[in-house]
Protein backbone atom coordinates (compact mmCIF):
# COMPACT_ATOMS: atom_id res chain seq x y z
CA UNK A 1 0.00 0.00 0.00
CA UNK A 2 1.37 3.43 -0.90
CA UNK A 3 1.64 6.13 1.74
CA UNK A 4 -0.96 8.21 -0.15
CA UNK A 5 -3.58 5.45 0.10
CA UNK A 6 -6.10 5.33 2.93
CA UNK A 7 -5.03 3.25 5.91
CA UNK A 8 -6.68 -0.09 6.48
CA UNK A 9 -8.82 1.37 9.26
CA UNK A 10 -9.92 4.19 6.98
CA UNK A 11 -10.76 1.77 4.17
CA UNK A 12 -12.66 -0.45 6.60
CA UNK A 13 -14.73 2.52 7.76
CA UNK A 14 -15.75 3.06 4.15
CA UNK A 15 -16.17 -0.74 3.60
CA UNK A 16 -17.04 -3.36 2.80
CA UNK A 17 -13.73 -4.89 1.68
CA UNK A 18 -13.24 -8.17 -0.17
CA UNK A 19 -10.90 -10.71 1.37
CA UNK A 20 -9.20 -13.51 -0.53
CA UNK A 21 -10.06 -17.22 -0.47
CA UNK A 22 -8.17 -20.25 0.71
CA UNK A 23 -4.43 -19.94 0.10
CA UNK A 24 -3.83 -23.66 0.51
CA UNK A 25 -6.37 -24.73 -2.09
CA UNK A 26 -4.98 -22.22 -4.57
CA UNK A 27 -1.47 -23.60 -4.03
CA UNK A 28 -2.71 -27.18 -4.32
CA UNK A 29 -4.56 -26.38 -7.54
CA UNK A 30 -1.22 -25.17 -8.93
CA UNK A 31 0.27 -28.60 -8.17
CA UNK A 32 2.01 -27.99 -4.83
CA UNK A 33 1.99 -30.74 -2.21
CA UNK A 34 1.05 -29.34 1.21
CA UNK A 35 0.89 -32.63 3.11
CA UNK A 36 3.38 -31.37 5.64
CA UNK A 37 3.25 -30.11 9.23
CA UNK A 38 4.19 -26.63 8.03
CA UNK A 39 1.42 -26.65 5.40
CA UNK A 40 1.70 -23.62 3.08
CA UNK A 41 4.43 -22.12 5.30
CA UNK A 42 6.86 -24.70 3.92
CA UNK A 43 6.79 -22.88 0.58
CA UNK A 44 8.09 -19.69 2.19
CA UNK A 45 11.53 -21.29 2.13
CA UNK A 46 11.19 -23.69 -0.79
CA UNK A 47 8.99 -22.00 -3.41
CA UNK A 48 8.19 -18.40 -2.48
CA UNK A 49 7.23 -17.55 -6.06
CA UNK A 50 4.31 -19.96 -5.73
CA UNK A 51 2.96 -17.97 -2.80
CA UNK A 52 3.28 -14.70 -4.71
CA UNK A 53 1.39 -16.23 -7.63
CA UNK A 54 -1.41 -17.46 -5.36
CA UNK A 55 -1.84 -14.03 -3.76
CA UNK A 56 -1.78 -12.39 -7.17
CA UNK A 57 -4.53 -14.71 -8.44
CA UNK A 58 -6.81 -13.53 -5.65
CA UNK A 59 -6.00 -9.86 -6.15
CA UNK A 60 -6.77 -10.25 -9.82
CA UNK A 61 -10.04 -12.00 -8.94
CA UNK A 62 -11.16 -8.96 -6.98
CA UNK A 63 -9.71 -9.40 -3.50
CA UNK A 64 -8.66 -6.16 -1.83
CA UNK A 65 -6.93 -7.91 1.08
CA UNK A 66 -4.50 -10.84 0.91
CA UNK A 67 -3.93 -12.97 4.01
CA UNK A 68 -0.30 -14.06 4.29
CA UNK A 69 1.12 -17.58 4.35
CA UNK A 70 2.18 -17.25 8.00
CA UNK A 71 -0.88 -19.01 9.45
CA UNK A 72 1.13 -22.11 10.36
CA UNK A 73 4.50 -20.35 10.56
CA UNK A 74 5.84 -20.31 14.12
CA UNK A 75 9.26 -20.37 15.72
CA UNK A 76 8.39 -23.71 17.32
CA UNK A 77 7.12 -25.26 14.09
CA UNK A 78 10.17 -24.15 12.14
CA UNK A 79 12.44 -25.43 14.91
CA UNK A 80 10.98 -28.90 14.43
CA UNK A 81 12.32 -28.72 10.89
CA UNK A 82 15.77 -27.58 11.97
CA UNK A 83 15.18 -23.92 11.13
CA UNK A 84 16.68 -21.61 13.74
CA UNK A 85 15.13 -18.43 15.19
CA UNK A 86 16.92 -15.99 12.88
CA UNK A 87 15.93 -17.82 9.72
CA UNK A 88 12.41 -18.36 11.04
CA UNK A 89 12.04 -14.63 11.67
CA UNK A 90 13.18 -13.97 8.13
CA UNK A 91 10.56 -16.34 6.76
CA UNK A 92 7.84 -14.68 8.80
CA UNK A 93 8.84 -11.29 7.41
CA UNK A 94 8.99 -12.81 3.95
CA UNK A 95 5.35 -13.84 4.17
CA UNK A 96 4.36 -10.16 4.33
CA UNK A 97 6.84 -9.17 1.63
CA UNK A 98 5.48 -11.78 -0.79
CA UNK A 99 1.91 -10.56 -0.39
CA UNK A 100 3.09 -6.98 -0.86
CA UNK A 101 4.99 -8.02 -3.97
CA UNK A 102 1.87 -9.71 -5.36
CA UNK A 103 -0.14 -6.54 -4.76
CA UNK A 104 2.42 -4.49 -6.68
CA UNK A 105 2.38 -6.89 -9.61
CA UNK A 106 -1.41 -6.96 -9.68
CA UNK A 107 -1.65 -3.17 -9.72
CA UNK A 108 0.90 -2.98 -12.53
CA UNK A 109 -1.45 -5.25 -14.48
CA UNK A 110 -4.31 -2.83 -13.93
CA UNK A 111 -5.95 -4.11 -10.76
CA UNK A 112 -7.32 -1.03 -8.99
CA UNK A 113 -5.94 -0.25 -5.57
CA UNK A 114 -5.42 0.22 -2.82
CA UNK A 115 -4.60 -3.39 -2.00
CA UNK A 116 -3.90 -4.47 1.56
CA UNK A 117 -1.90 -7.19 3.31
CA UNK A 118 -3.14 -9.03 6.41
CA UNK A 119 -0.46 -10.87 8.39
CA UNK A 120 -1.94 -14.18 9.46
CA UNK A 121 -1.48 -15.56 12.96
CA UNK A 122 -3.15 -18.91 13.33
CA UNK A 123 -3.95 -20.55 16.67
CA UNK A 124 -1.57 -22.57 18.81
CA UNK A 125 -3.22 -25.73 17.53
CA UNK A 126 -2.13 -24.98 13.95
CA UNK A 127 1.49 -25.42 15.04
CA UNK A 128 0.62 -28.83 16.53
CA UNK A 129 -0.79 -29.93 13.14
CA UNK A 130 -2.99 -32.58 14.77
CA UNK A 131 -6.43 -31.07 14.34
CA UNK A 132 -6.47 -29.39 17.75
CA UNK A 133 -6.93 -26.02 16.04
CA UNK A 134 -10.55 -27.21 15.61
CA UNK A 135 -10.88 -28.17 19.27
CA UNK A 136 -8.97 -25.69 21.42
CA UNK A 137 -8.47 -26.50 25.10
CA UNK A 138 -4.72 -27.13 24.79
CA UNK A 139 -4.10 -27.22 28.54
CA UNK A 140 -2.25 -23.90 28.42
CA UNK A 141 -3.06 -20.78 30.41
CA UNK A 142 -3.89 -17.43 28.84
CA UNK A 143 -0.45 -16.18 29.90
CA UNK A 144 1.26 -19.14 28.24
CA UNK A 145 -0.69 -18.61 25.04
CA UNK A 146 0.18 -14.92 25.03
CA UNK A 147 3.89 -15.80 25.39
CA UNK A 148 3.57 -18.20 22.45
CA UNK A 149 1.95 -15.65 20.12
CA UNK A 150 3.76 -12.43 21.02
CA UNK A 151 7.21 -13.13 19.48
CA UNK A 152 5.96 -13.93 16.00
CA UNK A 153 3.49 -11.04 16.13
CA UNK A 154 6.39 -8.73 16.93
CA UNK A 155 8.30 -10.02 13.91
CA UNK A 156 5.29 -9.73 11.64
CA UNK A 157 4.61 -6.20 12.89
CA UNK A 158 8.14 -5.19 11.96
CA UNK A 159 7.37 -6.20 8.35
CA UNK A 160 4.63 -3.53 8.36
CA UNK A 161 1.47 -5.36 7.31
CA UNK A 162 -1.69 -3.29 7.10
CA UNK A 163 -3.52 -5.47 9.62
CA UNK A 164 -3.18 -8.68 11.61
CA UNK A 165 -5.51 -11.59 10.84
CA UNK A 166 -5.86 -13.35 14.21
CA UNK A 167 -7.76 -16.18 12.64
CA UNK A 168 -9.35 -19.59 13.10
CA UNK A 169 -9.27 -19.14 16.88
CA UNK A 170 -11.08 -22.12 18.46
CA UNK A 171 -11.09 -21.02 22.09
CA UNK A 172 -12.09 -17.87 23.96
CA UNK A 173 -9.02 -18.22 26.20
CA UNK A 174 -6.81 -18.00 23.13
CA UNK A 175 -8.87 -15.06 21.90
CA UNK A 176 -8.11 -13.28 25.16
CA UNK A 177 -4.40 -14.12 24.81
CA UNK A 178 -4.29 -12.77 21.26
CA UNK A 179 -6.03 -9.54 22.22
CA UNK A 180 -3.34 -9.04 24.84
CA UNK A 181 -0.52 -10.11 22.51
CA UNK A 182 -1.20 -7.41 19.89
CA UNK A 183 -1.18 -4.54 22.35
CA UNK A 184 1.40 -1.87 21.63
CA UNK A 185 2.52 -3.30 18.28
CA UNK A 186 1.04 -0.46 16.24
CA UNK A 187 -0.87 -2.73 13.85
CA UNK A 188 -4.66 -3.03 13.86
CA UNK A 189 -6.08 -6.54 13.98
CA UNK A 190 -9.17 -8.54 13.32
CA UNK A 191 -10.11 -11.45 15.56
CA UNK A 192 -12.03 -14.31 13.98
CA UNK A 193 -13.15 -17.51 15.66
CA UNK A 194 -13.71 -20.93 14.18
CA UNK A 195 -17.15 -21.94 15.37
CA UNK A 196 -19.71 -24.69 15.40
CA UNK A 197 -23.30 -23.70 15.93
CA UNK A 198 -23.49 -20.82 18.38
CA UNK A 199 -20.28 -21.72 20.19
CA UNK A 200 -16.53 -21.67 19.73
CA UNK A 201 -14.96 -24.98 18.81
CA UNK A 202 -13.97 -25.29 22.46
CA UNK A 203 -17.62 -24.97 23.45
CA UNK A 204 -17.85 -21.43 24.87
CA UNK A 205 -20.84 -19.23 23.96
CA UNK A 206 -19.96 -17.03 21.01
CA UNK A 207 -21.33 -13.91 22.66
CA UNK A 208 -18.77 -14.28 25.45
CA UNK A 209 -15.95 -14.90 23.00
CA UNK A 210 -16.82 -11.85 20.89
CA UNK A 211 -17.17 -9.65 23.97
CA UNK A 212 -13.46 -10.08 24.75
CA UNK A 213 -12.65 -7.73 21.87
CA UNK A 214 -15.35 -5.14 22.44
CA UNK A 215 -13.16 -2.71 24.39
CA UNK A 216 -9.83 -3.50 22.69
CA UNK A 217 -8.82 -0.55 20.52
CA UNK A 218 -6.37 -2.70 18.54
CA UNK A 219 -9.17 -4.99 17.35
CA UNK A 220 -10.90 -3.27 14.44
CA UNK A 221 -13.15 -6.17 13.37
CA UNK A 222 -14.52 -9.34 14.97
CA UNK A 223 -16.13 -12.38 13.44
CA UNK A 224 -15.70 -15.92 12.17
CA UNK A 225 -13.78 -17.93 9.61
CA UNK A 226 -13.02 -21.55 8.75
CA UNK A 227 -16.56 -22.66 9.60
CA UNK A 228 -19.47 -23.79 7.49
CA UNK A 229 -21.39 -20.94 5.80
CA UNK A 230 -24.56 -21.82 7.72
CA UNK A 231 -22.83 -21.12 11.06
CA UNK A 232 -21.46 -17.84 9.72
CA UNK A 233 -24.95 -16.53 9.00
CA UNK A 234 -26.01 -16.15 12.63
CA UNK A 235 -22.53 -15.30 13.92
CA UNK A 236 -22.28 -12.12 11.83
CA UNK A 237 -25.31 -10.52 13.45
CA UNK A 238 -24.19 -11.61 16.93
CA UNK A 239 -20.66 -10.22 16.52
CA UNK A 240 -21.99 -6.84 15.41
CA UNK A 241 -24.47 -6.66 18.27
CA UNK A 242 -22.05 -7.72 21.00
CA UNK A 243 -19.04 -5.63 19.97
CA UNK A 244 -20.38 -2.71 17.94
CA UNK A 245 -17.42 -3.27 15.60
CA UNK A 246 -17.28 -4.12 11.90
CA UNK A 247 -17.63 -7.85 11.30
CA UNK A 248 -15.23 -10.11 9.44
CA UNK A 249 -16.60 -13.28 7.86
CA UNK A 250 -14.86 -15.82 5.62
CA UNK A 251 -16.24 -19.33 5.94
CA UNK A 252 -15.10 -22.53 4.26
CA UNK A 253 -16.79 -24.02 1.24
CA UNK A 254 -19.05 -26.05 3.52
CA UNK A 255 -17.06 -29.25 3.20
CA UNK A 256 -15.70 -30.87 6.37
CA UNK A 257 -12.00 -31.33 7.16
CA UNK A 258 -11.05 -34.86 8.21
CA UNK A 259 -7.90 -34.21 10.26
CA UNK A 260 -7.03 -37.89 10.54
CA UNK A 261 -7.22 -38.49 6.80
CA UNK A 262 -6.01 -34.94 6.02
CA UNK A 263 -8.76 -34.59 3.41
CA UNK A 264 -12.02 -32.70 2.83
CA UNK A 265 -15.36 -34.53 2.89
CA UNK A 266 -18.95 -33.66 1.98
CA UNK A 267 -20.39 -31.04 -0.35
CA UNK A 268 -19.85 -27.33 -0.84
CA UNK A 269 -22.53 -24.92 0.41
CA UNK A 270 -20.66 -21.62 0.02
CA UNK A 271 -22.51 -19.26 -2.31
CA UNK A 272 -21.51 -15.64 -2.87
CA UNK A 273 -25.19 -14.68 -2.68
CA UNK A 274 -24.97 -14.99 1.12
CA UNK A 275 -22.97 -11.75 1.03
CA UNK A 276 -26.07 -9.57 0.79
CA UNK A 277 -27.34 -10.89 4.12
CA UNK A 278 -23.93 -10.63 5.74
CA UNK A 279 -23.43 -6.99 4.76
CA UNK A 280 -26.93 -6.15 5.94
CA UNK A 281 -26.00 -7.59 9.34
CA UNK A 282 -22.75 -5.65 9.72
CA UNK A 283 -20.10 -7.55 7.76
CA UNK A 284 -17.39 -5.28 6.35
CA UNK A 285 -14.60 -7.81 5.64
CA UNK A 286 -15.94 -10.62 3.50
CA UNK A 287 -14.22 -13.52 1.77
CA UNK A 288 -13.74 -17.26 1.86
CA UNK A 289 -11.49 -19.69 3.66
CA UNK A 290 -10.62 -23.30 2.83
CA UNK A 291 -11.80 -24.59 -0.54
CA UNK A 292 -13.06 -21.19 -1.67
CA UNK A 293 -11.08 -20.18 -4.77
CA UNK A 294 -10.63 -17.20 -7.10
CA UNK A 295 -13.85 -17.88 -9.05
CA UNK A 296 -15.95 -17.60 -5.89
CA UNK A 297 -14.03 -14.50 -4.78
CA UNK A 298 -14.66 -12.93 -8.17
CA UNK A 299 -18.38 -13.54 -7.87
CA UNK A 300 -18.34 -12.26 -4.31
CA UNK A 301 -16.47 -9.11 -5.36
CA UNK A 302 -19.09 -8.44 -8.01
CA UNK A 303 -21.70 -8.28 -5.27
CA UNK A 304 -19.67 -6.25 -2.78
CA UNK A 305 -18.08 -3.66 -5.08
CA UNK A 306 -20.17 -0.58 -5.86
Secondary structure, DSSP 8 states (H G I E B T S, - for coil): --TTS--HHHHHHH--EEB---HHHHHHHTT----STTGGGHHHHH-HHHHHHHHHHHHHHT-SEEE-TTTT--HHHHHTTT--HHHHHHHHHHHHHHHHHHHHHHHHTT--S--EEEEEE--HHHHHTSSGGGT---S--HHHHHHHHHHHHHHHHHTT-SEEEEEEE--HHHHHHHHHHTTTSS--EEEEE-EETTEETTS-BHHHHHHTTTT-TTEEEEEEESS-HHHHHHHHHHHHHHH-SEEEEE---S-EEETTTTEEES-----GGGHHHHHHTTEEEE---TT--HHHHHHHHHHH--
